[in-house]
Amino acid sequence: MQLTDARVALISGASRGIGAAIAKHLFEAGWGVSLGMRAPVLPDWAQAAPERVHLFSYDARSPEAATNWAEAAQSCFGRIDAVIANAGVMVPKNVIEISDPEMADMLAINVQAPQRLAKACWDGLKSYGRGRVIVLASLSGKRVKGARSGAYAMTKFAAVGLAHALRHTGFEDGIRATAVCPGFVATDMGLGLSDRAAAAMTQPEDLARIIEMLIDLPNEASVAEFCVNCQLEESF
């Protein structure tokens, strides 16, 4: 076990999009990063300090994946300071047309997987008295914007609830949890759902900066939810 002075974050869905941007940003800020990927590949930027990067083959659908990943990261770095549950999936169907297997798959990846990951890392998060959990939810976890996003919104409402439940569970042990709720982000998923130009969407790099700020805040500045939007809505 290599005990490092650098804080360590586990980031799921780290191979592309928001997860890749978060991983790169935290690495450049001096963090150790454990990257959960379906097909692990060392990013080019990791060559600057490969000892601060750990790769793990992570399948959010697998009930055992979170425990195995937490054990591997703990063995590699000797500590776990933050969990960033970013892996997610969307089936763009309304609540009537979506099938049971499709709904179950979204719930498994968007809700159960983050809960399992937080649970697997819980002892590590408690160790230093300022553990952090970020649940990448969505503005779809705050409102249902349209029928086509209805089933997805159900899972993201649950993800927001998970973040609040984790915040209550870990507060006395110094664990702080935040639901980060973006609107359209310039990723493959976001661009596939909107005609909006990529430049007019929230950029993954900006979300990465926000998440670094949230996990760097002291215990006395707990943020339960952080909503981010690229367009004007009545409440967001």
C-alpha positions in Angstrom: 0.0 0.0 0.0 1.4 3.4 -1.0 0.3 6.1 1.4 0.3 9.4 -0.4 0.1 13.0 0.9 -2.0 13.9 -2.2 -5.7 13.7 -1.7 -7.3 10.9 -3.8 -10.6 10.9 -5.8 -12.4 8.0 -7.4 -14.1 9.1 -10.6 -16.6 6.9 -12.4 -17.3 7.3 -16.1 -13.8 8.8 -16.5 -13.0 7.8 -20.0 -14.9 10.7 -21.8 -17.0 13.7 -21.4 -17.6 15.2 -17.9 -15.7 12.4 -16.2 -12.6 12.8 -18.3 -12.6 16.5 -17.7 -12.9 16.1 -14.0 -10.1 13.6 -13.9 -7.7 15.8 -15.8 -8.6 18.9 -13.8 -8.1 17.2 -10.4 -4.9 15.6 -11.6 -3.5 19.0 -12.7 -4.6 20.4 -9.3 -2.4 17.8 -7.5 -4.9 15.1 -6.7 -4.3 11.4 -7.0 -7.1 10.0 -9.3 -8.5 6.5 -9.6 -10.3 6.3 -12.9 -13.2 3.9 -13.3 -13.6 3.0 -17.0 -15.3 0.3 -18.9 -12.1 -0.1 -21.0 -9.2 1.4 -19.0 -6.7 3.4 -21.0 -4.0 5.7 -19.4 -4.8 9.3 -20.6 -2.0 11.3 -22.3 -2.0 13.9 -19.5 -1.2 11.2 -16.9 2.3 10.9 -18.3 3.3 13.9 -16.2 3.0 11.9 -13.0 1.7 8.3 -13.6 2.2 7.4 -10.0 -0.9 9.7 -9.2 -3.1 7.8 -11.6 -4.8 4.4 -11.0 -7.0 2.6 -13.6 -9.8 0.3 -12.8 -12.1 -1.7 -15.1 -15.4 -0.5 -13.7 -18.9 -1.6 -14.8 -21.6 0.4 -13.0 -24.0 -2.4 -13.7 -22.0 -4.9 -11.6 -23.0 -5.2 -7.9 -19.4 -6.2 -7.0 -17.6 -3.5 -9.0 -17.8 -0.8 -6.3 -16.3 -2.9 -3.6 -13.5 -4.3 -5.8 -12.7 -0.8 -7.0 -12.6 0.7 -3.6 -10.2 -2.0 -2.4 -7.9 -1.6 -5.4 -7.8 2.2 -5.0 -7.1 1.9 -1.2 -4.4 -0.6 -1.9 -2.8 1.7 -4.5 -2.9 5.0 -2.7 -3.6 4.2 1.0 -6.5 6.7 1.2 -9.7 7.8 -0.4 -10.8 11.4 0.1 -13.5 11.9 -2.6 -16.0 9.9 -4.7 -17.3 11.5 -7.9 -20.1 9.3 -9.1 -20.3 10.5 -12.7 -21.2 7.4 -14.7 -24.7 7.7 -16.1 -27.0 6.6 -18.9 -30.1 8.1 -20.5 -32.9 6.4 -22.4 -34.9 9.2 -24.1 -38.4 7.8 -23.6 -41.5 8.8 -21.7 -42.7 6.9 -18.7 -45.3 5.0 -20.6 -43.2 3.7 -23.5 -40.1 2.8 -21.6 -39.7 -0.9 -21.0 -39.1 -2.5 -17.6 -35.5 -3.6 -18.6 -34.6 -0.1 -19.8 -36.0 1.5 -16.6 -34.2 -1.0 -14.4 -30.9 -0.4 -16.3 -31.2 3.4 -15.8 -31.9 2.9 -12.1 -29.0 0.5 -11.7 -26.5 2.9 -13.3 -27.8 6.3 -12.2 -28.9 5.4 -8.6 -27.7 2.1 -7.3 -24.2 2.4 -8.7 -23.4 5.7 -6.9 -24.9 4.4 -3.7 -22.8 1.3 -3.9 -19.7 3.3 -4.6 -20.2 5.6 -1.7 -20.9 2.7 0.6 -17.7 0.9 -0.6 -15.6 4.0 0.1 -17.3 5.0 3.3 -14.6 4.0 5.8 -12.0 5.7 3.7 -14.0 8.9 3.4 -14.4 9.0 7.2 -10.7 8.5 7.9 -9.6 12.1 7.4 -12.7 13.8 8.7 -13.5 15.6 5.5 -14.6 13.0 2.9 -16.5 14.3 -0.1 -19.1 12.7 -2.4 -20.3 14.3 -5.6 -23.3 12.8 -7.3 -23.6 13.9 -10.9 -27.3 14.3 -11.1 -28.9 16.7 -13.6 -31.4 19.5 -13.9 -33.7 16.7 -14.8 -33.4 15.7 -11.2 -35.0 19.1 -10.3 -37.8 19.4 -12.9 -39.3 17.4 -15.7 -38.6 19.4 -18.8 -40.6 17.2 -21.2 -42.2 13.8 -21.7 -39.1 12.5 -23.5 -36.9 13.0 -20.5 -39.5 11.8 -18.0 -38.1 8.3 -17.3 -34.6 9.7 -17.0 -35.8 12.4 -14.7 -37.2 9.8 -12.3 -33.7 8.3 -11.9 -32.1 11.7 -11.5 -34.6 12.8 -8.9 -33.5 9.7 -7.0 -29.9 10.6 -7.5 -30.5 14.0 -5.9 -32.2 12.2 -3.0 -29.2 9.9 -2.7 -26.9 12.9 -2.3 -29.1 14.3 0.4 -29.3 11.0 2.2 -25.5 10.6 2.1 -25.0 14.1 3.4 -27.2 13.3 6.4 -25.6 9.9 7.0 -22.0 11.2 7.0 -22.3 14.7 8.4 -21.1 14.0 11.9 -18.1 12.1 10.5 -17.1 15.1 8.3 -18.4 13.7 5.1 -20.1 16.2 2.8 -22.2 15.2 -0.2 -23.4 17.4 -3.1 -25.8 16.8 -6.0 -24.4 18.6 -9.0 -27.2 19.3 -11.4 -26.2 20.5 -14.9 -28.4 21.2 -17.9 -27.1 20.6 -21.4 -23.4 19.9 -21.3 -21.2 19.8 -24.5 -20.7 16.0 -24.4 -21.7 13.2 -26.8 -24.9 12.8 -24.7 -25.8 16.5 -24.6 -25.1 17.1 -28.2 -27.3 14.1 -29.1 -30.2 15.5 -27.2 -30.3 19.1 -28.4 -29.9 21.2 -31.5 -28.0 23.7 -29.4 -24.5 24.4 -30.5 -21.7 22.9 -28.4 -20.3 26.4 -27.7 -23.6 27.5 -26.3 -23.7 24.5 -23.8 -22.0 24.2 -20.4 -18.5 23.0 -21.0 -17.2 19.8 -19.2 -14.1 21.8 -18.1 -16.3 24.3 -16.3 -18.1 21.6 -14.4 -14.7 20.2 -13.5 -13.7 23.5 -12.0 -17.0 23.7 -10.0 -16.5 20.2 -8.7 -12.9 21.0 -7.6 -14.3 24.0 -5.7 -17.0 21.9 -4.0 -14.7 19.2 -2.8 -12.1 21.8 -1.6 -14.6 23.7 0.6 -14.3 23.3 4.4 -16.8 21.2 6.3 -18.4 24.5 7.5 -19.4 25.4 3.9 -21.5 22.4 3.0 -23.3 22.7 -0.4 -26.2 20.3 -0.7 -27.0 21.0 -4.4 -25.3 23.0 -7.1 -27.4 23.7 -10.2 -25.7 24.8 -13.5 -27.5 25.9 -16.7 -26.5 27.2 -20.1 -30.0 28.7 -20.8 -32.6 30.7 -19.0 -35.4 28.8 -17.3 -37.9 29.9 -14.8 -36.1 28.5 -11.8 -32.7 27.5 -13.1 
